[in-house]
Amino acid sequence: VVFFSLALKSRIFNPMSNQRPTNRDTKEIEEKDKDEVSVPARKMPEWTPPGIVFPIVWLLIIGPLRAASTALLVSSGDVAYGSMTILALMLHLSIGDTWNTINNVERRYGTSVVGVLCVWLSAAFAAYSYGLVDTVPLAGKLLSLPLIWLTIASSLIVRTWQINPNPISGNKESLLPTKPSSQDGTITKLVWFEKEE
């Protein structure tokens, strides 16, 4: 239960805003955000899976695979909760939550491409680390299966970046972690430290 919860809700430990995208983000029309700044809605590739696919994959496939592989390691008695092996998965979850803020909240599409590569590499590293535990070889194999979905998601992110140029310059957003001009002064917010009004 602990590992399943962490696999699905690690973002509650993220001090940055980590909202999920809404239908508003995928409409191909121009809308106003909460501050009344005109922001073009994100265009998605035509081969984007229906929105319902994402929660199904995370709830029924990714989360259970992460939880089962980690539970196998801990129940074997060879790996402790705070071991470097399990911390490799926690590192992956942390990178994924940071990427989520970059992609879905700040909408930095170029930086998101680099970020999703880091997500994929950290997932591969976690699966490799799990595979190094000789007594439970199944754990590494189970944790490597989400890489299939992450590869599809990475392709989707790259294509989204390609079809969403900067609304001001018309060029693709920078791959470097810079604040795009389309954000009009928006900066990363640390929601843990903001006062509620």
C-alpha positions as CSV (number, residue, x, y, z in Angstrom):
1,V,0.0,0.0,0.0
2,V,2.8,2.4,0.9
3,F,4.7,1.8,-2.4
4,F,1.5,2.0,-4.5
5,S,0.6,5.3,-2.8
6,L,4.1,6.7,-3.4
7,A,4.0,5.6,-7.0
8,L,0.8,7.4,-7.6
9,K,0.9,10.4,-5.3
10,S,4.5,11.3,-5.0
11,R,3.6,14.8,-6.1
12,I,2.2,15.6,-2.6
13,F,5.8,15.8,-1.5
14,N,6.7,18.3,-4.3
15,P,6.8,21.9,-3.1
16,M,6.1,23.2,-6.6
17,S,2.6,23.5,-8.2
18,N,1.9,20.1,-9.8
19,Q,-1.5,20.4,-11.2
20,R,-2.6,17.9,-13.9
21,P,-3.5,19.3,-17.4
22,T,-7.2,20.0,-18.0
23,N,-9.2,19.8,-21.2
24,R,-8.6,23.5,-21.5
25,D,-5.0,22.8,-22.2
26,T,-5.7,20.6,-25.2
27,K,-8.3,22.8,-27.1
28,E,-6.9,24.4,-30.2
29,I,-8.3,27.8,-29.5
30,E,-7.0,30.9,-27.7
31,E,-8.3,31.4,-24.2
32,K,-7.8,33.5,-21.2
33,D,-6.0,32.1,-18.1
34,K,-7.0,33.1,-14.5
35,D,-5.0,36.3,-14.7
36,E,-6.7,37.3,-18.0
37,V,-3.5,37.0,-20.0
38,S,-4.2,35.6,-23.5
39,V,-2.4,32.2,-23.7
40,P,-2.7,29.9,-26.7
41,A,-4.0,26.5,-25.7
42,R,-1.7,23.6,-26.2
43,K,-2.0,21.8,-29.5
44,M,-1.7,18.0,-29.2
45,P,-0.6,15.6,-31.9
46,E,-3.4,13.9,-33.8
47,W,-2.2,10.5,-32.5
48,T,-2.5,11.5,-28.8
49,P,-4.4,8.8,-26.9
50,P,-7.8,9.8,-25.5
51,G,-7.5,11.5,-22.1
52,I,-9.0,8.5,-20.2
53,V,-6.0,6.3,-21.3
54,F,-3.6,8.2,-19.0
55,P,-5.2,7.6,-15.6
56,I,-5.9,4.0,-16.6
57,V,-2.3,3.4,-17.5
58,W,-1.1,5.0,-14.3
59,L,-3.6,3.5,-11.9
60,L,-3.8,0.0,-13.4
61,I,-0.3,-0.6,-14.9
62,I,2.5,1.8,-13.8
63,G,1.5,2.2,-10.1
64,P,1.0,-1.6,-9.5
65,L,4.3,-2.4,-11.4
66,R,6.3,0.0,-9.2
67,A,4.6,-1.1,-6.0
68,A,5.0,-4.9,-6.8
69,S,8.6,-4.6,-7.8
70,T,9.5,-2.6,-4.7
71,A,7.5,-4.9,-2.4
72,L,9.3,-7.9,-3.9
73,L,12.6,-6.3,-3.0
74,V,11.7,-5.3,0.6
75,S,9.9,-8.6,1.3
76,S,13.1,-10.5,0.2
77,G,14.9,-9.1,3.2
78,D,17.9,-8.1,1.0
79,V,16.8,-4.5,0.5
80,A,15.8,-2.0,3.2
81,Y,13.3,0.8,2.8
82,G,16.0,3.4,2.7
83,S,18.4,1.6,0.5
84,M,20.1,3.1,-2.5
85,T,18.1,0.7,-4.7
86,I,14.7,2.0,-3.6
87,L,16.1,5.6,-3.5
88,A,16.7,5.2,-7.2
89,L,13.0,4.9,-7.7
90,M,12.4,7.9,-5.4
91,L,14.8,9.9,-7.5
92,H,12.8,8.9,-10.6
93,L,9.6,10.0,-8.9
94,S,11.1,13.3,-7.9
95,I,12.4,14.0,-11.5
96,G,9.0,13.1,-12.8
97,D,7.2,15.5,-10.5
98,T,9.6,18.3,-11.4
99,W,9.0,17.5,-15.1
100,N,5.2,17.6,-14.5
101,T,5.5,21.2,-13.2
102,I,7.6,22.2,-16.2
103,N,5.3,20.6,-18.8
104,N,1.8,20.9,-17.3
105,V,1.9,24.0,-15.1
106,E,4.6,26.3,-16.6
107,R,4.1,24.9,-20.2
108,R,7.8,25.2,-21.1
109,Y,7.6,22.8,-24.0
110,G,11.2,22.9,-25.0
111,T,12.6,22.3,-21.5
112,S,9.9,19.6,-21.2
113,V,11.6,17.7,-24.0
114,V,14.9,17.6,-22.0
115,G,13.0,16.9,-18.8
116,V,11.2,13.9,-20.2
117,L,14.5,12.5,-21.3
118,C,15.7,12.8,-17.7
119,V,12.5,11.1,-16.6
120,W,13.1,8.2,-19.0
121,L,16.8,7.9,-17.9
122,S,15.9,7.9,-14.2
123,A,13.3,5.2,-14.8
124,A,15.9,3.1,-16.7
125,F,18.4,3.7,-13.9
126,A,15.8,2.6,-11.2
127,A,15.0,-0.6,-13.2
128,Y,18.7,-1.3,-13.6
129,S,19.2,-0.8,-9.9
130,Y,16.3,-3.2,-9.1
131,G,17.8,-5.7,-11.5
132,L,21.1,-5.7,-9.7
133,V,19.5,-7.4,-6.7
134,D,20.4,-11.0,-7.5
135,T,17.8,-12.6,-5.2
136,V,14.9,-11.0,-6.9
137,P,15.6,-10.7,-10.6
138,L,11.9,-10.3,-11.4
139,A,11.8,-6.9,-9.6
140,G,14.1,-5.2,-12.3
141,K,12.1,-6.8,-15.1
142,L,8.8,-5.6,-13.7
143,L,10.1,-2.0,-13.2
144,S,11.5,-1.9,-16.7
145,L,8.0,-2.4,-18.2
146,P,6.9,1.2,-17.6
147,L,9.7,2.3,-20.0
148,I,7.5,1.2,-22.8
149,W,4.8,3.8,-21.8
150,L,7.5,6.4,-21.0
151,T,8.9,6.0,-24.5
152,I,5.5,6.6,-26.1
153,A,5.0,9.6,-23.7
154,S,8.4,11.0,-24.6
155,S,7.5,10.8,-28.3
156,L,4.3,12.6,-27.6
157,I,6.2,15.4,-25.7
158,V,8.7,15.9,-28.5
159,R,5.9,16.2,-31.1
160,T,3.9,18.6,-28.8
161,W,7.0,20.8,-28.6
162,Q,7.3,20.7,-32.4
163,I,3.8,21.8,-33.1
164,N,3.5,24.5,-30.4
165,P,5.9,27.4,-31.4
166,N,6.3,30.4,-29.3
167,P,3.3,32.6,-30.0
168,I,5.4,35.8,-30.1
169,S,8.4,34.7,-32.1
170,G,6.9,31.8,-34.0
171,N,10.0,29.7,-33.2
172,K,10.2,26.5,-31.2
173,E,10.7,27.1,-27.4
174,S,14.2,26.7,-26.2
175,L,15.4,23.3,-25.0
176,L,17.4,25.1,-22.3
177,P,15.6,25.8,-19.0
178,T,14.7,29.4,-19.7
179,K,11.5,31.3,-19.1
180,P,9.7,31.5,-22.5
181,S,8.3,34.9,-23.4
182,S,4.9,33.4,-23.7
183,Q,4.7,33.1,-20.0
184,D,4.6,36.9,-19.6
185,G,6.3,37.1,-16.2
186,T,5.2,33.8,-14.7
187,I,7.8,32.1,-12.5
188,T,7.9,28.8,-10.7
189,K,5.8,29.0,-7.6
190,L,6.6,27.0,-4.5
191,V,3.0,26.3,-3.3
192,W,4.1,25.0,0.1
193,F,5.4,28.5,1.0
194,E,2.6,30.6,-0.5
195,K,0.0,32.2,1.8
196,E,-3.6,31.4,1.0
197,E,-5.8,34.4,0.5
